[in-house]
């Protein structure tokens, strides 16, 4: 039995995730309204670059792209990346699973679809090698260097959502780039979180930073009935019963923990020695 520092109560995970997701999305709506109609600028920007008072938080990928394109060390930009990088280092891809507006809209569309249809979740129709996401990250960085422009800053679906909301409030128009977000959401009809699984370079960078994270999904083999519900529930198609909840790809959303009736899965804060025991990379199967 693995000795955990702390186990997160599973019945509360989904409730807290929905609350945080909703609050994070409302922040994208409320911020431009406060800026434009009430001239309150305490909070500015969106998740690519968010200012709260005198504190600025910069997305690690957008910050990295900007540094590579500018070819200078800009200290305020690096400072702005510190908190997001530390969060990813200790907690992994929690931005993807708990804050990202793309995942929130995907989650909401899933809930609405299931509410009206009452249909069980079907298997994903298109499966690609998970490793594709690493090549996407490398390609994004190379493109930024070659083109001399921060590519993902311009076409990032999470960034586009915040940008389109702000454009709608300030200029009362929407840009054609918003169709990228629509395409990302429609791709979920084919494969759950298709973009998030295979083509989000920000998710890849956060996964890389959080590869040795402290917060992981722990699987207790003795309690597992091998029902397969955890894999069906995972938005990324991972199989926690094969220890894939401890892999780079998991974003710690806790959905598998909620659905596991025997209680074989738990979201835990683990010591360094315990994280080594849960390293599944050599045992992970490629989809």
PyMOL commands that set and color helices and strands:
alter all, ss='L'
color gray80, all
select helices_A, chain A and resi 10-37+60-70+75-91+94-99+101-117+132-147+151-155+157-171+176-187+194-198+201-209+221-223+229-233+240-242+244-246+255-259+272-277
alter helices_A, ss='H'
color red, helices_A
select strands_A, chain A and resi 6-8+43-46+49-52+55-58+215-219+265-269
alter strands_A, ss='S'
color yellow, strands_A
deselect
rebuild
show_as cartoon
